[in-house]
Amino acid sequence: MPTLLQTAPMSVSESSSASSRSSLVFAYYVTGHGFGHATRVVEVVRHLISSGHQVHVVSAAPEFVFTMEVHSPNLFIRKVLLDSGSVQADALTVDRRASLEKYCEIAVEPRDSILDTEVEWLKSIKANLVVSDVVPIACRAAADAGIRSVCVTNFSWDFIYAEYVMAAGHHHRSIVWQIAEDYSHCEFLIRLPGYCPMPAFHDVIDIPLVVRPLHKSRQEVRKELGVPDNVKLLIFNFGGQPTGWTLKEEYLPAGWLCLVCGASAKQDLPPNFIALPKDVYTPDVIAASDCMLGKIGYGTVSEALAYKLRFIFVRRDYFNEEPFLRKMLEYYQGGVEMIRRDLLAGCWAPYLERAVTLKPCYDGGIDGGEVAAKILKDTAMGKKRSKLNLSGARRLRDAIILGFQLQRAPGRDLSVPEWYQVAGNEAGIHSVDQTQKSSKFVEGFEILHGDHLGLSDTIGFLDSLATLAKIGGHHQEREHLAAAALFNWEEDIVVARAPGRLDVMGGIADYSGSLVLLMPTREACHAAVQRNHPSKQKLWKHAEARHHLRDTPILEIVSFGSELSNRGPTFDMDLSDFMEEDGKPISYEKSCHYFSRDPSQKWAAYVAGTILVLMREMGVRFEDSISILVSSTVPEGKGVSSSASVEVATMSAVAAAHGLEISPRDVALLCQKVENYVVGAPCGVMDQMASACGEANKLLAMICQPAEILGLVEIPSHIRFWGIDSGIRHSVGGSDYGSVRIGAFIGKTMIKSFASSFTKSNSEEAEEESSELIESDASLDYLCNLSPHRFQALYASKLPQSITGEEFIEKYNDHGDSVTTIDRKGTYDIMAPTRHPIYENFRVQAFKALLTATPSEEQVIGLGELMYQCHDSYSACGIGSDGTDRLVKLVQNMENLKSSKTGNGTLYGAKITGGGSGGTVCVIGKSSLRSSEQILQIQRKYKEATGFMPYVFEGSSPGAGKFGYLKIRKNSAPTSST
């Protein structure tokens, strides 16, 4: 490789144009995560130094990254790691737990000494301004040193790490809060395009892309490489991570060459792959190429956009920055997503063919480095900015939104670009009058079976199908393009619908056998299913290249709303992958591993898992190919059973399409197996039961032993329930929920052991107790079959507050729960998780009895008090959250209005729902206009305090069993275009 591709560094003379007496001193802190931050910092630094100023760069990045472009006595490199970023197992995989543990080791444990050192150093160099990209502690150090600070970034670590907390446990939350507090000392944010929500910053300046300039033309680079114009160049760029990729000659179509960044010296490359040197000047190579294949990061996306390079990208796991950059890339028609298994298997040709048809159209500014440098110089010289919003030390913990919730509320957060908000409305759900009468015809389709019941979301979904049938390939959204090519539109399609659920009472006590009371939500998931003979199955191009035998059944799935949740919009597989060589279905353990290989497509387990469960539990064999479209308005991560609604809708549609008659109760039980064994989430059965068996405006009463439906409880006309989203992402797969569940099962195991020891002893305590009751306790199937008074009298004093996994396993061996695994090194709370379901079962029984009592003020007060007690018990288990606590407190404040002079409070109680640790709060109040007004007041007050406008769940709808299914067929007669 010719060395001419390397850039010429800035000379000393170039960096001394300004007089020394106007020289400023900048301390520029750079995160240790990846080269992208360092390369964009170089561009800002270059402009600062060319103006005659000194820049001290504090970074753990290799020195050559800075010195290869800037060679000046005014550039000082101080190699210090103060921010570990994300720990990557490989180029595509982030280790969330390790990332938090590493940050704790680097920046939390030695925090005091770091601050002392940095303050002393900043004073010693007489810094005029501290700049951070985007090291949190640098902002605090600057404040302690009495120096102004500015951040330059497109994301912040509080937003990134917030998602990691779900995997690593709530004890890591303090890291996120501390990071937000550190950022709060920053004077303002210079925000780059493709930005994430960054609630810790309240004062913002937006700038153009920061892009390194070209030093050579496309023709010059190709000439140096010896590549003629008629050969297409692909640059293989996965950042600074060691690759170790297996690359084969057949991966590339004829007429292509691939330039490999970061190839190891020992790597043996095929003749059509060329290793680039470590210090190659990437922008020149990018501009000389036809396509790039790599992972999304700020550096790759910005330079691809700036130089109009088509970018074939593979998703990274658990990096929250990615969906915002991806959306920007696709908005300017520069991106094609490659499925990870196609990258590894070498199925590149379909993606290259698609990419070369793109016409990237970014025409915005690329002088962000110069613009940022000018702002930094003005600030360092003392220029003050007028505040756009409130800022300062008031940075509430609740402002840190776990997961991607800010972007899931279109139009409600100014941090999300307009073009991103539009995606939230792309699911095709139109506003239709709820009173619209049912019909056997909807726009574009004839209904051959079933009735849409006048449900506006169902009519909207059918309208969206009609639109898909018309648009063919003429649509910008990838998920809609895939959906349009999914079905044979002249054949029958089956549609099922399943709502989410609002947990009114019972919650996490379901796995302990409690009585639960559940209300189906108005929001629901729709699943459209079509079966076709394999020879007639329509395949996407990338799927066609992978599935060579067209006589084998294929499963293809499209998920609407994927772009809002950072998951791949499509999934496909051979149904034979679900079969062993002996013709039997694969085990659940193997299926869980199958879907875990690529986290961006793990969502498909909720959908495809229904097919495996039908194969294993009912002996169903699928000979035809299956196409499934899933579209849900049940928000994810809010504790309202979005996953159960997907499972139940899909299972119902697949069963109907194949002529299987399964009762709603059995559908729910089968769907629980999907979530427990295929997805690997340890949920109880109540979510699926509510989605399958619930009815509109009624509470489903069920004893979870395992799923005994007691009936439907009418909601009295003077009472109403609401759900208010805290904005803090909830997941039953999170460590907090799992730890509490394990604690409850450990407690039950210990109680059984204590009872067994009673029967074998001749103690006075044993003689006083009924032998039948003791024997019953010794064989306890469910914790909730133990009454509160017996628990308190006999067992509470014997249970430890906590126990290590090692101690428990050595003494008791097993905890009797097939869907959770005890970590020998972990420590589990026992008392609170055991106490909660025992007392919760009693509270739910009292709640159910009160609902049917004579209407009175005392009745509603009693119902509200039971909800408050439930909420406090969640908190005692360690699965509360600041956001949900704040909402409950706001309800209490509204309730206190009843005792004031105005006496107009109409809300009576509230509690966290579902698996806890965030999600939604259920509120009870009078069915009145005043109650609705107070709910709106709570919305506004919560937004004022946290910056997040909560979604309100109001209303109800029928469960999947009540809805049944629709069989639709495209109208042969032409219809007017919409």
N, C-alpha and C positions, 0 to 999 in steps of 0.2 A: 504494500500500500504506500503510495507516495506521501511524503511528509508535507507536501504542499497543502494538504487539506487542513492542516493546523492553522489556527488564526495567529496573526501577528499581534503581540501585546501592545497596549498603549505605551508610548514612549514617555520618558520623564518630561521632555519638553512639552508634550501634549497636555500634561497634567499640571502645568504651572502658569496658566494664562492669566490667573488673577493675582493681584498683589498680595504679599504675605500679610500685610496689616489687616486685610479683611477676611483672613482665613478663619474658618469655624472648625470646631472639633465635633465629630459625630461618633457615637458609640452604637454600632449596628449589630444587634443580636440576631442570630440566625438559628432556626430550629435544626435539630439533628436528624430530621426525617427527610431522607431522600435528597437528590441533587436539584430537584426542581426549584426549591426555595433558594438555594445558593445561586443558581444561574440567573434567577430574576433579580436577586439582590445585587449581583455583579452589574447588571444594567443600570440600576439606580446609583450604585457606588461610582460607576464610570462617569456619570454626569456630575456627581458631587466633586470628584477629584479633578475633573477637567475644568471646574470653576475655581480651583485652587484651594479646596478645603481638605482637611485631614479626616480620614475615616478609619476607625478601629473596628475591625470585624471580629466578633466573638462567635465562633462556630467550631463544631467538630468535623465539618466537611473537609475533604482533602484540600490542601493549600493550593494545588494546581488549578482547582476550579476557579479560584479568584485570580491567581497570578498569570494564568495563560491569556487573560484578556486585559488585565490592568497591571502594568509594571511601572510603579511610581513610588518614590520615597514617602508619599503621603498616604500610602496604604499600609496598614499594620494588621497583621493576622494574629489573633490570640486564640489558641486552640483549647477551648473549654466546652464541655458538654453540660448544658443546663436544662435541656429539653430533649427527651429521648424519642418523642413522636410515637409512631406505631411500630411495634415489634413484628416483623414479618417472618413467617416461617419459610416463605419463598416469595417469588415475584408477585403472586396473586393472592396470597393468604396472609391475613393479619391474625395474630394471636391476641385476642382481646384481653384475656386475663394477664398474660405476660406483659402486655403493653402498660396496663395499670400498675402492675408490680414493679416494672422497670422505672416508670415515672416516679413512683413512690421512693424507690431506691436512689434515683438521681436527684430529684428536686424536692421531695417532701421530708424525708428523714434528715438530710443535712441542711434544711431550709435556713436555720438561723445563721449557720456559718457561711452559707452562700450569700445571704444578704449582707453580712458584715464585710465579706471579701469584695463584693461587687460595689457596695457603697464607697469603700475606701479606694477601689480602683477608679471608679468614675470621677471621684474628686481629684485623684492624682493626675489624670489626663486632662482635667479641666474641661470636661465634656459640656458642650452647649446644648446638645439634644441627644436623647436616647431613642433609637429606632428599633422596633422589634418585629421580626417576621418568623414566627409569631410566639416568641418565648414569654410565657406568662410572668415569671418571676422578675424579668427585666423591668417590667412596668412598676412593680413594687419597689425594686431597688432604686429606680430613678426617683420615685416619690420620697423615699427615705433620704436620698442624697440631695433633695431639693432641686431636682432637674426635671424639666418637662419631658414627656415621652409621647411617642406616636407609634401606632401599629400600622403595618402595611401588609395586607393579606386578603385572601378570598375565603378563608375559613378560620375558625378558632378552635382550640383544643377542648374547650368546655363542650362544644357541640359534638365534636368527634368522640370524645370519651364517654359522653352521656349514653351512647348506645352500648358501649362496652360494659357499663355497670350492670346491664341486664344479665350478662353472662358471668360476671365476676362477683356479684353479690353487693347488697346494699351497704356493707361496711366500706366500700370504695367511694360512696357518694361524696364524702368529704373532699376527695381529690377534685372532683368537678366543681364543687362550691368554692374551693380555694382558688382554683384557676380563674373562675369568673370574678372573684374578689380582686385578684391580681390585675386582671384586665381593666377593672373599674378605675384604676389609677391612671390609665392611659388618657391623654387629653382628647384625642379623637382618632378615628380610624380612617386610613386611606384604603378604600375598598376596591378590589380588583373585580373585573367581570367574571361571571360564573360563580358568584358568591353564595355561601350558605347563610341561613339565618344566624345572626350573631347577637344574641340578646344582651350580652355583657357590655356592648358598645352602644351608646346613645347618640353620639355625634359622629357624622360620617361625611367623607368626601369621596365621590366616585371618580375614578380615572380610567383611561383606556387600557388596553392590554399592554403589559410589560413584556416586550419581545426583544430578543437579541438581534442585532442587525446582520444582514448578509455581508460577507466579505468577498464572495466570488459568485459569478453567474452560474446558472444551471449548465450552460455549455462548457464553462471552464472546469467545473467539477467532474462532469461526465468525461471530458477529455483526459483529465488526470487519472480517472479510474479506468480508462480504456473501454468505456461503455458507449456503443453507438446509439444514435437517437431512436432507432427502431426497436431497441430492447427496453422493456419496461422494468423499472426499478422498484423493489419493495424494501423499505427499511424496517428491520426487526428490532423494536426498541422497547424493552421492558425495564428501563431505568437502571439504577446503580446496583440492583440486586444480582448476585451470582445466578446465572441462568441454569447451566447444565442441561439445556434442552436437547432432546434427540431430534435432529433435523435431517430429513432425507430428501434426496433429489426429486422424488416423485411428488413432493408436497407442492411444487411450483408447476404451473402450466408451462407449456413451451413458450419461449420468447420472454421469460421473466428471469431476473437475477435478484437475489436477496442480499442486502447489506446487513450484517449482524452486529449490533452494538453490544458491548460487554461480553463478548465471547472469550472464554478462557484460552490461554496459550496451548493447553493440552487438548482442546476440543478439535476433533477431526471433522471438518465440514465437507459436505458434498461439493462438486465442482460448480454448481449454480448458487452456492452460498459463499459470500466473501466476508471475512472478519474485518471489522473496522478497528483502528487503534484506540486505546483507552482515551487519549486526549484529542480525538477527532473533534472538529468544530461542527457540532450537530446541525445547527441551522442551515449551513450551506448544503449538507447532505440531504436534509429534509426538502429544501427547495429544488434539489436536483432529482428527487424521486417522484414516482407516480402514486404510490400508496405507502402508508405506514401501518404496521401491525404491532400492537402493543397494548399497554394498560393506560387507563386515563389518569392523568395528573395535570396540574396547571401548566407545567412546561410543555408537555407534548401537545395538549389541546391548544394552547395559545399560539404555538409556532405552526401547528397544522392549519389553524384558522388564518393566521397572518399570511402564510405562503400558499394558501389554497391547496393544501395537500389532503387527499382523501385518507381518512383514518379508519382502519378496521380495528375495533377495540374488543378486548375481553374483560369482563367485569372482575373487579377485585372483591374479596370478601370483607364485609364489615368496615368499609371506609366511607364515611358519611359525606365526604366531599364530592364523591363521584357523580351522584345523580344530577347535581346542578351543573357540573361541567359537561356531562353527557347531553343534557338537554340543550345547552348552548351550542354544542357541536352539531347536534341534529337539527337545531333550528336554522343553522346556516348551511344545511345540506352537505355536511362534511363527514358524517359518521355512518358506519355499518357495524352492527354488533355481531361478533362471532361467538358461538357457544363454546365453552371451554373444552368439551370433549372433542369437538372438531379441530380445535387448535392442536391438541395432543395427538389426535389420530391422523393429522396431516390432511384433513378434508378442507383445503384452503381455496380450491378453484372457484366454487360458487360465490364465495365472498369477494374474491378478486374481480370476478366478472360483474358483480353488482357494484362494487366500488368504482370501477372505471366509468360507469354510467353517471356518477354523481357530478354535479357542477357546484362546487363550494362557492358560496356567495358572500362571505364576510367582507364588509366594506367599511368597518369601523376603524377607529384610530389604533395605532400600534406604537405610539410614542409615550406609553405610560411611564416608562423609566424617567424620561425627561420631565414629564409633568410632576411625578412624585418628588423628584429631586428639587424642583422649584418650590413646591409646597414645604418641603423639609427645610430648605434654606430660609424661607420667609419665617418659618416657625422658630428656627434656631436664632434668628436675629431679633426675636421678640414680638413678632406680629401676633396679635390676638385674634381669635375667631369668635364670632357670635355663636352661642349655643343653639343648635337646632332643636334639641330636646333636653329633658332633664338628664343630668349626669352627675357623677360624684360617687360617694361611697355606698349609696343606696342601690345595691345589686342583690335582689332577692334570690334565694335559692330556687324558688318556684320558676324563675325565668328560664332556667335551664330545661329545655324541652327534650325529654328522652326520645330517641328515635327520630322520625321524620314528621312529627306532628304539625309543625308550623306550616310546612308545605302542603299538608293535607287539608288545610282550611282556606280554599281559594278566595282571594280578595280580602283576606282578613289580616295579612301581615305584610307590611311595607318592605320587609327584607327579601321578599320573593319577587323576582322580575315578572313583569306583566305577562311575557310569553310563557312563563312557567305556570302562572295561575290558570291560563287558558286550558292547560292539560287536565285540570280538575273537572272540567265540564265536558270532556271528550267522550264520556261513557255512553252518550246518546240517550240519557234519561231526560225527557222533556216534561215540562209542567202540564199536567192534564187534570181536568176537573175530577175530583174523587167521586163525584156523583154520576159520572158518565155511565150509562147503562151498558150491561154486558152485551156482546154481540158475537156472532159466529164469523164475523169478518173484521179484520183490522187492515190498516194500510199495507197493501202488498201481499197479505196472507189470508188464507181461509183456515179457520179453526175446525179441524176434523173431530177433535175430542176435547172435552173440558170447557172451562169458562174462565175468562180473566177476572171475573168478579168485580169489574170496574176499578181495579187497583191501578192507580196512576203509574206506579213504577213498572208494573207488568206491561201496561200498554206502551210505556216509553221504551221498554226493552224490545218489544215486538217491532216498534217503529225503528229502533236502531238496527235490528236484523234486516228490515226492509231496505234501509239505507245501504247496508253492507252489500245486499244482493244487487244493488244498482251501481255502486261505485267501482266495482271491479278493482283495478289497480290504481285508481285515481284518488289517492288519499295520502296525506302527509304523515300521519301517525303510524308508526310501524305495527303497533298491535292491531290497528284497524285494517291495514294492508294484509296482515297475516290472517285475520278473521274473515276478510272478504274471500280469501283463497281457501278457506277451511272446509266449507260445505259444498256439496252438490245441490245447488239451490232448487233444482227441479224435483228433488226427493223430499220425503217427509222428515221433519225435525221435531224432536220432543223437547218440551220446555218444562222445567220444574222451578219452584220458588220456595225459599226457606228464610224466615226472618232471623235476626239476632235475638238476644234476650236481655232483659233488664232483671238483674238479681235483686228482688225486693227483700227477701230474707232467706237465709240458709247458707249462701256463699260457699266458702271452702269446707264447710262441714259436710258437704255431699259425699266425699270419699270416706267419711266416718259413719255414714248411714243416716244422716239427719233428714228431717222433714224440710223441704225447701218450697218456696213460693216464687214463681217466675212469671214475668210478663213478656210475651213476644213484642219485639219492637216494630215500629212502622218500617224501618230500614230493613232491607232483605237482600239476599243473593239470588240471582237467576242463573240457571245452568241450561244450556241448549246442547242436546246430544243427537248425533246422527251416526247410524251404522251403515257401512258400505262393504261390499265384497272387496277384498284386497286389490283386485285388478281394476276396480273403479275408484279407488281412493285417490283423492287429490293430494299431492305432496308438495310441500314447499321445496324450493330448489336445493337448499342446504340439506334437507331431509332426504330428498331423492338421491343425492350423491352418497348418502350414508346407507340407505336401505336399498341394497342391490336386488334383492329377491322380492318382486312385486306380488308374489302369491302368498306372502306371510302377512298376518294382520298387524296393522300399525296403530298406535295411539298418538293422536295429535291434540294438543291443548293450547288454547289461547286464553290469557287472563287479562281482562280489561283492568286498567288502573295500575298496571305493573310499574309504570314510570314513576308513580308516586310512592313506591315502596322499594325502589332499588332492586328489583328482581327482573329476570329475563321475561319478556312477554310471551314467549312460546316455549313449548316443551314437546318433544316427540321421542318415542321409543318403540322397539319391537315388543309386541305383547309376549313373544317367546322368552323375553328376558325375565318374565315372571315364572318361568317353568324350569324345573330341574331336568337333567338328562333322562331321568326315569319317568317323566311325564307328570310329576306331581308339582304343585305350586311351591315356589321357594319359601323359606322361612321368613317370619317377620323380621328377625335379626338381619338377615341378608338384605331385605328390602330397605330397612332403615339405613344401612350402610350405602346401598345403591343411590338413594336420594340425597345422602349427605356428602357425596363426592364434590358437588358444585353448589355451594350455598346460594348462589344467585338463582338456582333452579330447584332449591329444596321445597319451595312452595308447591311444586307439582305433586309432592307426596300427599297433600290434602285431597287432591283430585284423583290422581291415578291410584292412590291407596284404596279407594272404594272398590276398584276392580279386583285388586289382589284379595281384599277381604271377602268379596263375593266368591272368588275362586276357592279360598281356603275354608270358609265357614259354610258355604252352601253348595259347593261342588260345581259351580257354574264354569263352563268352558266357553271362551269367546273365540269364535271362528272368523268373525267379521272385523274389519278395521273400525275404529271408533274416533269420531271427531267431537271435541267438547269445547264449548265457549263458556267461560265463567265471567259474570259481571256482577259486582257486589256494591251496594251502597251502605253496607254495614262497615263503619270505619274500623281500621285495624288498630290494635294496641290500646283500645279504650275500655277493655273489660266488658264488652257486650257480645262476646261469642262470635266474632267474625269468622273464626275457623270452623266452628260448628255449623254455621249457616252454609258455608261452602261445602262441607262434607255432606250435609243432609240434602242440599239442593242437587248435588252431583249424584249421590247415591239414588235419590228418588228418580232422577231423569234417566240414569243408566238402567235402573230396574225396569222402568216403564218402557224404554226403548227395546228391551229384550224380553218383554212379556212376563216379568217376574212379579208376583203378587207378594209384597212384604208389608206387614202392618207397620204403622208409624212407630210404634214402640220398638219393634225389631229393627227398623231402619236406624233408630237412635242408638241402639246397642251395638249394631254393626259399625256405625260411624265412630263410636267411642273407641272401638278397636283400631280404626284408622289412626286416630290421634294418639292413642297410647302406644301402639306397636309399630306403625309404619312411620309416623312423624316422630314419635319418641317423646311426646309431651304428656306428663302425668296428670291429666285432667280427670275429674269425676264424670258422671253421666248426665248431670242435670242440664248442661248446655245443649247437648244434642236432643234431649227429651223435650225441652221447651221449644226448640226450633221445629221438631217433627210433630209434636202432639199438642202444642199450644193453640189457643183460640184468641181472637181479637177481644181486647177489653176485658179479659179474664185472667186470673192468676192460676197457673198450673200448680196444683198441690201434689207433691210426690215425695215418697219416702225412698231414699236412695239405698235400698237393700235388696237387689241392686237398683231396681227401677220400678217401684210399685206406685202406680198413679192412683191417688185417692179421689181425684176428680178435679173439677174446675170451680174456682171460687169467684163469684161475681164481685167486681169492684163496686162498692156502694156509690151511688150517684153523687154523693156529696164529697167523695174523696178522689184525689188524682195523684198519680205518680209521674215524676220526671227523672231523667238522667242528665247529669251535668258533667261534661268531660273536663278532667283536670289538666289535660295536655301532657301528662307524664305517662310515658308508654308503659303498658302492662303486658306481661307475657307469662303464660302458665309454664313455659319452658324456662323461665328465669330461675336463678338459684334460690331466691328468697322463697318462692312458692314451694319449690321442691324440698327445701330444708324444713319448712314448717310441716309439710306432709310427712316427711320422714320422722320428724319429732312426734307427730301424733301416733304413727304406727309403732314407734319405739315405746311410747307411753302405754299403748294398748297391750303390747307384749309384756311389759313390766307388770301391769295390773293383773294380767292373766297368771303371771308367775307368782305374784303376791297371793292371789286367791288360791292357787294350787297349794302353796305352802300352808295356808290356813287349814285346808282340809286334812293335811298330814300332821298338823300339830294338835296338841291338847291344851292349848293356851286358853286363858280365861276369855280373851277377845274372840277366839274362834267359837267357844261354847255359847256366847251370847248371840251369835249370828245364825240365821237359818241356814242349814246345810244345803238346802236346795238353791238358795240365793248365791251362796259361795260357789257352789258347783257351776251355776249359771255364769258367774263372773269368770270362773276359770276357763270357760269355753266361749268367752265373749267373741262374737263375730264382728260386731260394730261397736265402736266407742259410745255411740249415741243410745245404745240399749242400756247404758249405765246411767242411773238417775243422778242428778246433781247432789242430792243429800247423801247417797251412798258413796259417791266419789269423795265428797268432802270428809265424810266420817271415817272411811276406811283406808283410802288410798292416797289422798292428796299429800299427807305428811310423809309418805314413804317415797314419793317420786323425787328424783333430783331435779334441780333447776336446769341442768344441762349434763351432757355426757359426750365423750369422744366416740367416734365411730369404732376405734380400736377397742376401747373398753366394752362397748356394747356387744360387738361381735364375739369377743372372747368369752363373755358370760352367757349370751343368749343366742348366738349364732345367726339368727335371721329375724327380720322385722315383719315378715309376712305381707309385703307389698311387692307385687310383680312388676310394677311400672316405675319404681325408683330404686336406685342403688346407693348404698351407704358408702361414703368416702371414709376409709379408715383414718385418714389424717384430719378429717373435718370434726368440728364440734357442733353439736345439735342441742338447741333449747328443747326441753321436754315438758316442763310444767305448763307454760302458756299454750303451746300447740295441743296438749292433751285436754286441758280444761276447756278450751274454746268450743269444740264441737259438742261436748256434753251439755254445756250451758246454752249454746246456740240452739240446739234441738228444742230445749224447753222454751226459749224465747220465741221460736217460730210457731210452736204449738199455741202459745198464748196469743201471738199476733193473729193467727188464723181464727181463733175463737173470738177475739175482739172485733175482727172485721165483720162478723155476722151478728154482732151485738146491736142493741138499739142505738141509733145515731145520737150522739151527744158530744159535747165539748170534751168530757172526760175520756170518751172512746178514742178520739183523735190524739189527745195528749198522751194516752197510754201507748198507742201505736208508735208515736214519735219517740217516746222514751225507750222503747224496745230497740228501735233503730240506732239511737245514740249508744246504747249499751253494746250493741253488736259492733259498732264502729270502734269503740274503745278497746274491745277485745281483740280486734284485728291489730290495733297498734301495739297491744301487749305481746302479740305474736311476732312483732317486728316486720309486718307487711303493710304498715301504713305508709303515708308519704306526706311531705309538706303541702303539696298541692291539694290533695283530698282533705287534709286537716283544715286547710284554709277555707275550702268550700263549706265544710260542715260548720265551721265557726261562723261563716257568713249567714248560713241558714239559722243558726242559733240567735244571731243578732236580729234577724228578721222576726223570729219567734218572740223575742223579748219585747217587740213592739206591742204585743197583746197586753203586757202589764204596764205599758206607758199610758200617758194621758190620751193618746190618739186611739189606742186599742184596736189597731187595724192590721195586726199581724195575722197571716193566714197560713204560714208554713209551720210544720210541727215536728219534723224530724228528718235526719239524713244519715247515711252510712256509706262507707266505701263498699264496692261490690266485687263479685267474682273472686279472682285470685289475689286481689290487693296489689300493693306496691305501685300505686298510681291508678290509671284508668278512670272509671266513672263513679260518681257519687249518686246514689238514689235518694230522692227527696219526696216526702209525703206532705200533702197540704190539702186545703179545701179546694173543691172544684169551682173556682170563681175567677173572675177577671182580675181581681186584686192579687191572687196567687200568681197568675201569669206575669203580672207587672213586677212582682217581687222577684220572680225568677230572672227576668230581664235586668233588674237592678243588680242581682248577684253576678250575672254575666259581666256587667259593666265594671263593678267593683273589683272583680277578679282580674279583669284586663288592666285596670288602673294599677293594681298591685304587682302584676307579673308580666304585663306586656302580651299576654296570650288571651285571645277571645275564645272562651269555651263553647264547644258544640252542645246544644241542648237536645236530648232525646225526648220527644213528646208524641204520644199516640201509640197505637198498637195495630197489629195486622194478624191474619190467620197463619197458623203453622203449616208446614208442608203437607201434612196429612189432610187437613181441611181444604187446602188449595187443590190437591190432586196433581194432575199434569195436563199440559196442552199438547196436542199433536197438530202441527201446522204444516201447510203446504203453500208454496208460492202460487199466487193468482196467475192464471194464464192470461186473463184480460189485462190490458194496459191500464196503469193508474197514473194519476197526475203526479208530477214530480214535486218533491217537497223542498 
